């Protein structure tokens, strides 16, 4: 069975954003919030909230999107998140 890869953004409690990739969004957010398996960056910025996710066909595509997200200025990331949240509620 082929895994679906996701590129995601979580908002930390200090309002910063963290980008990552995973095959299981709910597990990964849980790890960021409650486990040593979460990223070092998010460990002292808990709780984190999932604010953006996009699926990819493979790890390579997910990693490329993650890299592109990390290069964006915060204002652009916020626009992406706003658009994502609007689409999720419709």
Secondary structure, DSSP 8 states (H G I E B T S, - for coil): ----EEEEEEE-TTS-EEEEEES-HHHHHHHHHHSTTS-HHHHTS---EEEEEEEESSHHHHHHHHHHHHHS-HHHHHHHHHHHHHHHH-
